[in-house]
Amino acid sequence: MSNKKLTGVSMPEASTREKLSTPVSQHGYEYVNDNVANHFSSSICSHPLVDPVLYGCREEHVFCRVCLEEANSLGLVECPLCREEVSKEHRRPLGGPLVRLLNALQVYCPHRRQGCKWTGSRSEVSAHVSMDCEHCPCVYAVNGSVVFV
């Protein structure tokens, strides 16, 4: 087993350690091609859709699940765009091709500004950050001990 040296700490390979940090929210991702990502943005947060929900209005507007939940917690009962009132039973999560396309969007590592050169699909970020990113200032569990890197 080879060791990786990070800021003076000898770290085992990624497969033998467990990162204890929390990944960055998908709303915080920086997209490789903003022009493509902007075509799939939510009208509430202006970011590419995350966990898209079909609102159920006649216009079939789509929003991020978290954004919609926040709007609903503020008492919003109508569609944020067309103002049609829709019961929660008519709202449904979207899956299939749209979600696969969104998850295939290429993004930079959330630690790009710290020097990470990785790019990959949105669906791969969590695995990269949790196991492979050497630029992530994180806490690891290594053989039962906590190591700050």
Contacts in CASP RR format, 6 or more apart in sequence:
PFRMAT RR
TARGET T0000
AUTHOR 0000-0000-0000
METHOD contacts of the structure
MODEL  1
MSNKKLTGVSMPEASTREKLSTPVSQHGYEYVNDNVANHFSSSICSHPLV
DPVLYGCREEHVFCRVCLEEANSLGLVECPLCREEVSKEHRRPLGGPLVR
LLNALQVYCPHRRQGCKWTGSRSEVSAHVSMDCEHCPCVYAVNGSVVFV
1 12 0 8 1.000
1 13 0 8 1.000
1 16 0 8 1.000
2 13 0 8 1.000
3 10 0 8 1.000
3 11 0 8 1.000
3 12 0 8 1.000
3 13 0 8 1.000
4 10 0 8 1.000
4 11 0 8 1.000
4 12 0 8 1.000
4 13 0 8 1.000
4 134 0 8 1.000
5 11 0 8 1.000
6 134 0 8 1.000
6 149 0 8 1.000
7 149 0 8 1.000
9 147 0 8 1.000
9 148 0 8 1.000
9 149 0 8 1.000
11 17 0 8 1.000
11 140 0 8 1.000
11 142 0 8 1.000
11 147 0 8 1.000
11 149 0 8 1.000
12 142 0 8 1.000
14 131 0 8 1.000
14 132 0 8 1.000
15 131 0 8 1.000
16 142 0 8 1.000
17 131 0 8 1.000
17 140 0 8 1.000
17 141 0 8 1.000
17 142 0 8 1.000
18 140 0 8 1.000
18 141 0 8 1.000
18 142 0 8 1.000
19 129 0 8 1.000
19 130 0 8 1.000
19 131 0 8 1.000
19 136 0 8 1.000
19 138 0 8 1.000
19 139 0 8 1.000
19 140 0 8 1.000
20 138 0 8 1.000
20 139 0 8 1.000
20 140 0 8 1.000
20 141 0 8 1.000
20 146 0 8 1.000
21 129 0 8 1.000
21 130 0 8 1.000
21 136 0 8 1.000
21 138 0 8 1.000
21 139 0 8 1.000
23 110 0 8 1.000
23 125 0 8 1.000
23 126 0 8 1.000
23 129 0 8 1.000
23 130 0 8 1.000
24 110 0 8 1.000
24 125 0 8 1.000
24 129 0 8 1.000
25 50 0 8 1.000
26 47 0 8 1.000
26 48 0 8 1.000
26 50 0 8 1.000
26 122 0 8 1.000
26 125 0 8 1.000
27 45 0 8 1.000
27 47 0 8 1.000
27 50 0 8 1.000
27 64 0 8 1.000
27 66 0 8 1.000
28 47 0 8 1.000
28 110 0 8 1.000
29 48 0 8 1.000
29 107 0 8 1.000
29 108 0 8 1.000
29 110 0 8 1.000
29 122 0 8 1.000
29 125 0 8 1.000
30 107 0 8 1.000
30 108 0 8 1.000
30 110 0 8 1.000
30 112 0 8 1.000
31 37 0 8 1.000
31 48 0 8 1.000
31 105 0 8 1.000
31 106 0 8 1.000
31 107 0 8 1.000
31 108 0 8 1.000
32 105 0 8 1.000
32 106 0 8 1.000
32 107 0 8 1.000
32 108 0 8 1.000
32 119 0 8 1.000
32 120 0 8 1.000
33 105 0 8 1.000
33 106 0 8 1.000
36 105 0 8 1.000
37 48 0 8 1.000
37 105 0 8 1.000
38 48 0 8 1.000
40 48 0 8 1.000
40 49 0 8 1.000
40 98 0 8 1.000
40 101 0 8 1.000
40 102 0 8 1.000
40 105 0 8 1.000
41 47 0 8 1.000
41 48 0 8 1.000
41 49 0 8 1.000
42 48 0 8 1.000
42 49 0 8 1.000
42 50 0 8 1.000
42 52 0 8 1.000
42 62 0 8 1.000
42 63 0 8 1.000
42 64 0 8 1.000
42 67 0 8 1.000
43 61 0 8 1.000
43 63 0 8 1.000
43 80 0 8 1.000
43 81 0 8 1.000
44 63 0 8 1.000
44 64 0 8 1.000
44 67 0 8 1.000
44 68 0 8 1.000
44 71 0 8 1.000
44 80 0 8 1.000
45 64 0 8 1.000
45 67 0 8 1.000
47 64 0 8 1.000
48 102 0 8 1.000
48 105 0 8 1.000
48 122 0 8 1.000
49 62 0 8 1.000
49 63 0 8 1.000
49 64 0 8 1.000
49 98 0 8 1.000
49 102 0 8 1.000
50 64 0 8 1.000
50 65 0 8 1.000
50 66 0 8 1.000
50 102 0 8 1.000
51 64 0 8 1.000
51 65 0 8 1.000
51 66 0 8 1.000
51 93 0 8 1.000
52 62 0 8 1.000
52 63 0 8 1.000
52 64 0 8 1.000
52 65 0 8 1.000
52 93 0 8 1.000
52 94 0 8 1.000
52 95 0 8 1.000
52 98 0 8 1.000
52 99 0 8 1.000
52 102 0 8 1.000
53 62 0 8 1.000
53 63 0 8 1.000
53 64 0 8 1.000
53 65 0 8 1.000
53 68 0 8 1.000
53 91 0 8 1.000
53 92 0 8 1.000
53 93 0 8 1.000
53 94 0 8 1.000
54 60 0 8 1.000
54 61 0 8 1.000
54 62 0 8 1.000
54 91 0 8 1.000
54 92 0 8 1.000
54 93 0 8 1.000
54 94 0 8 1.000
55 61 0 8 1.000
55 62 0 8 1.000
55 63 0 8 1.000
55 68 0 8 1.000
55 79 0 8 1.000
55 86 0 8 1.000
55 90 0 8 1.000
55 91 0 8 1.000
56 79 0 8 1.000
56 86 0 8 1.000
56 90 0 8 1.000
56 91 0 8 1.000
56 92 0 8 1.000
57 79 0 8 1.000
57 81 0 8 1.000
57 82 0 8 1.000
57 84 0 8 1.000
57 86 0 8 1.000
58 82 0 8 1.000
58 84 0 8 1.000
59 79 0 8 1.000
59 81 0 8 1.000
59 82 0 8 1.000
59 84 0 8 1.000
61 79 0 8 1.000
61 80 0 8 1.000
61 81 0 8 1.000
61 82 0 8 1.000
62 94 0 8 1.000
63 71 0 8 1.000
63 80 0 8 1.000
65 93 0 8 1.000
68 91 0 8 1.000
71 80 0 8 1.000
72 88 0 8 1.000
77 85 0 8 1.000
77 86 0 8 1.000
78 84 0 8 1.000
78 85 0 8 1.000
78 86 0 8 1.000
79 85 0 8 1.000
79 86 0 8 1.000
102 122 0 8 1.000
103 121 0 8 1.000
103 122 0 8 1.000
103 123 0 8 1.000
104 121 0 8 1.000
104 122 0 8 1.000
104 123 0 8 1.000
105 121 0 8 1.000
105 122 0 8 1.000
106 119 0 8 1.000
106 120 0 8 1.000
106 121 0 8 1.000
106 122 0 8 1.000
107 119 0 8 1.000
107 120 0 8 1.000
107 121 0 8 1.000
107 122 0 8 1.000
107 125 0 8 1.000
108 116 0 8 1.000
108 118 0 8 1.000
108 119 0 8 1.000
109 116 0 8 1.000
109 117 0 8 1.000
109 118 0 8 1.000
109 119 0 8 1.000
109 125 0 8 1.000
109 128 0 8 1.000
109 129 0 8 1.000
109 133 0 8 1.000
109 135 0 8 1.000
110 125 0 8 1.000
110 129 0 8 1.000
110 136 0 8 1.000
111 129 0 8 1.000
111 133 0 8 1.000
111 135 0 8 1.000
111 136 0 8 1.000
114 135 0 8 1.000
114 136 0 8 1.000
114 137 0 8 1.000
115 135 0 8 1.000
116 133 0 8 1.000
116 134 0 8 1.000
116 135 0 8 1.000
116 136 0 8 1.000
118 128 0 8 1.000
118 132 0 8 1.000
118 133 0 8 1.000
120 128 0 8 1.000
129 136 0 8 1.000
136 149 0 8 1.000
137 149 0 8 1.000
138 149 0 8 1.000
139 146 0 8 1.000
139 147 0 8 1.000
139 148 0 8 1.000
139 149 0 8 1.000
140 146 0 8 1.000
140 147 0 8 1.000
140 149 0 8 1.000
141 147 0 8 1.000
END
